[in-house]
Amino acid sequence: MPLFTFNTAADYLQAAREMAASGRMTLARLLAEAAAGLTPDPAEAARILGDFPGPSLRQED
């Protein structure tokens, strides 16, 4: 398994797609939420989350 460096929304989104493809939907959703959070355009963030449906899994302090 390659080592990932997460610096951009695209990095998180690519990892989310890979996790979804391998059946790890919960992890895919968390990574998609991170990607959406780094995306300045609200419409693009909504599109990202729409590609990985489900309730939010993030825990905020």
N, C-alpha and C positions, 0 to 999 in steps of 0.2 A: 504494500500500500504506500503510495507516495506521500511525502510530507507536504502538508498544505500551509501556506502563509496567507492569512486573511487580512488584507489591507484595504480592500474596496468592496463595495456592494456586489460587484461582479464576481469576486472571489467567493462570497457567501452564496450567491445564487448558483454558481457552478457546483459548489459542494452540495447544495440543496437538491439540485437535479440528479447528482450522482447517488445521493442517499435515497431519493424517491425511486430511482431505477433499480436499486438493490432492495427495495421493500421496506426501507427504514423511514416510514412516513412521519413519525413523531420528530425524529431528528431533522428530516427535510423541512418540516414546518418551522422548527426553531431557527434553522439557518435562513429560511425565507423571511422570517420576522426580523432577523438581524439585517438582512439585505434591505428590506423595506425601511428599516429605521435609519439606514445610511443614505437613502435615496432622497434628495431634496425635493423632487417633484411628487406631490401627493397622488396624482393620477397614476404615475408609474409605480409608486409604492402599493397602491390598491391593486394594480394589475399583477404585481409580483405575488401579493397575498392571495389573489384570486386563482393563481396557478397552483397553489398549495392550500386547498380548503381545509377548514377545521377551526376550532376555537383557539384563541390565543393561549399559548402555553408558557409565556414568559412570566416571571415573577419579579415584580418591581419592589424596591425597598421603600 
